[in-house]
Amino acid sequence: MKIHHLRNATLIIETGGKVILVDPMLGRKGEASPPFTLFRFKPLRNPVVNLPDNAAELLDKVTHGLITHLHPDHIDKAGLDFLRARQIPVTCSVKDEAMLAQKGLNVINTVDYWKETDFSGGTIQGIPAVHGYGFVARLMGNVMGFFIKLPDEKSIYLSADTIYTDDVHRVLTELKPDVAVVACGTAQLDVFQPLLMRMDDILKFAGNAPGSVIANHLEAVNHCPTTRLQLREILKKAGLSDKVFVPQDGESKTY
């Protein structure tokens, strides 16, 4: 299995002839959405960086799509256009099926929480995600993480936009993914508590993960203040540098 990090939460899983595009935010710099915060952080339009130079080559290989939730930093207009134009078969939460189908996407498979579903010759299981601490999570809508097992490959947990919850802990300690992806940008709006894990929970996630960890959702949208450099320094102090991969946009790793 080869995992390519494109930008933010957009990644590509290359495995056994299948090339799975996760959460496609594919618009050019500044074209996906207005700023998510106007006062707390610099009010730049999103994304704040372009896709890496190798993105077009990787996207040409895509055979399947996988969507965790419908926020524009996970599927933007360019991502929708890409999936729709090529009629890429898409897997998503049962709660997002109607909206994505209404937008013309080729939804072939839906996933429910804690239920295994056939997926690319293996299985996929929906994992509850809570998009923020306290009240703000109610405003963020439905989010679903995924636990994926494919033939002759390492298992992978895409935790999606979530804080550390009992469900996240259950996946790490009971399902024991070989690879776990965690959003580390510590996103925050102008008001309310953070939308993603604070640093103590990121470290808890990395420490409890039984295998390798990939850190994403960094340096691509204006409401995520945590930088790769900051994260790497904290991971180093915690003795977790060898366990956690913090990729640059366009970087990949084989597992």
N, C-alpha and C positions, 0 to 999 in steps of 0.2 A: 504494500500500500504506500502510495506517495501522496503527500498532502502539500498542496500549494496554497500559500497565503497570498491573496491579491490585495485586499485593502479592507480595513475595518473588520466586519464579521464575514466578509465574502471570501470563501475558500473553495478549492477544488480538490475532491478526493478521487484519485486515479487508482483503479483497482480492477483486475481481471477483465479488461476490455470495456469496463464502464468508467465513465468520467462524470462525476456528480458535482454539480455546481450548487453551492450552499449560499443562500441569502444574497442574491445578486444586486448590489448597489454598483451600477456600472456607468453612471453619468460622469461627465467631465467635471473637473474642479468647479465648485460653485453652482452646479446645475441640478442637484437632487432636491434640495429643500432650503428654505430660509434658515437663519440661525435658530438653534434650539434654545439658546440663552442670549439675552441682549445685554445684561448688566454684570452678571457674575464672571463671565469670560468674554473675550473679544468677540463681537457679533459678526462673525464671518459666515457667509453662505456655505452650505455643505454639498459635497465633501470639501474639505480644506486642502486636499491633495489630489492629484490625478492618479489614475490607475498606473501600475508599473509598465515598463516597456514590453514585457513579455505577455501581457494580459490577452491581447488579441490572438496570439498563437495558442494559448491555453484554452480560450473560450471556443475556438474553432473545433476543439475536440469534444466538447460537452455533449453527453448523451442523455443525462437526467438532471432534474432540478429538485431541490429540497429547500423548503421555506419554513423557518421557525416562527415568524410572525410578520405582520404587515406594516411595520413602521418604515418610513422612507429611507432610513439608514440601513435597512436590511433588504428591501426590495423597492427600488425607485422606478421612475418611468422608463429609464433606459433598460433596467433589468426586466421589467414587464415586457417591453418591446422585443427584447432579445428572446425571451422564452416563447412569446406569442408568435413571432415571425418564423421561428424554426419549429414550432409546435413540439417543443421539448416536453417529454412526459414528466409531470411534476407530482411530487409527494408533499403533503402538508397536513396540518392539524384538521380534524373534522370540523373545527369551529371556523376555519378559514376557507373551506372548500367553496362555499357559495360565492363569496366575494371574488376569489381568484377565477372561478369559472365564469362569472359575470364579466370579468375583464378579458375573457377570451383565452385563458390558459388551458392547457391540455392536462387537467388534473386526472390522473389515473389511479391514485392511491391516497387514502386518508388514514390518519393515525389517531388513536385515542390514548388517553393517559393510562399508563401501566398495562396496555394491551399490546401483545406482539402481532405484527402484521408482516406478510411476505414483502420482501424488498430486494430487488436486484439479485435474486438467487439466495438471499439470506433472510434476515429478519430485522425489523425496526420496531422500537418500542417508544411510545410517547412518555416523556418525563415532565411533570409539572414544573413550571418556572414562575417565580415571583419577581416581577420587574420593578423592584424598588423597596426601600425600607418604609414601613408605616403606610400612611394614607395614600401616598403618591402611586403605590402599586395598583390601587383601584382605578386610577385614571389611565393606566398604561395598556389595559385590555388583555387579551389572551396571548400567552406566549407558551411555546412548547419546546423543550429540549428533546433530544433523540439519543437513544442507545442503539447502536447498529452492530450487528454481527453478520459478517459476510464470509463465504466459504474460503478457507485457507488464508484468512487474513486476521490481523489483530482487531479486537473489538474497539469501538470508538464511542465516546460520549461527547455529544455536542450540547453543552449545558445551556446555551443560548443566553439571552439577557435575563439574568437572575441574580438574586442575592443567595447567600448560603442558607439553605433550608434543610429540614429533616429529609425531604425527598432527594435533594442533592447528596446529602450524607449517605442515604440509603444506596444510591447508585454507586458511589465511590467505595463503600465498605461491603456491600452485598453483591452487586453485579460485577464489581471489580474490572472496570474497563482498562484495556491495555494502553489506550491513549485517551486523554480527556482535554477538551478545549474549554477555556474559561475566558469570559470577557473581563478585561482588566483596566478599562479606561476610567473607572470611577465617575461615570457620567452623572451630571447634576443639572437641574433646571435652575432658573433664577430663584425659585422658592422650593420648599420641601427638602426631604432627605435624599441621598444619592439613589440613582436608578439601578446601579450595578454594585457589585461587592466592594466594600471598603477594603483597605489593604490588609487588615487583620483577617478578614474572611478569605481574601485571595491566598494568603499564606496558609490558612487552615485547609482550603481546597487543595493546594499544592502538596501540603504535608500529608493529607489523608488519601490522596490519589495513589493507587497501588502501582501505577505505571508512569508513562511519560505524560507531560502536560504541555499544551500549547497555549500561549497567551495571545489573545487578539483584542479587537475593539480599541486600538490605540492610535492616537495621532492622526485621525481621519475625519472626525466630526468635532464641531466647535464646543460641545458641552462635555468633552472628555479631557480633563486636565492632566492626567497621569501620562508621563512620557516613558518611552522604552528605557531610556537611561535611568530614570528614577526607579522603575520597576526592577531593572537588572541589579542596581545597587542594593535594593532592599532584599532581593532574592539571595544575593551573595552573602549579605550579613546573616541571613537565616539559614545558610548552608543548603540552599535549594537550586543553585545555579545549574548544576549538572542535570537536574530533573526537569527544569522548565525551559522550553524553547520559546524565545521571544523574537519572532521572525520580522525581518524587514519586508515591506511590500514587494511582492514578486519572488520571495524566497520560498524554498520548498525543503522537505525532509522526507526520507523514506523510513518506514517503520516495518 
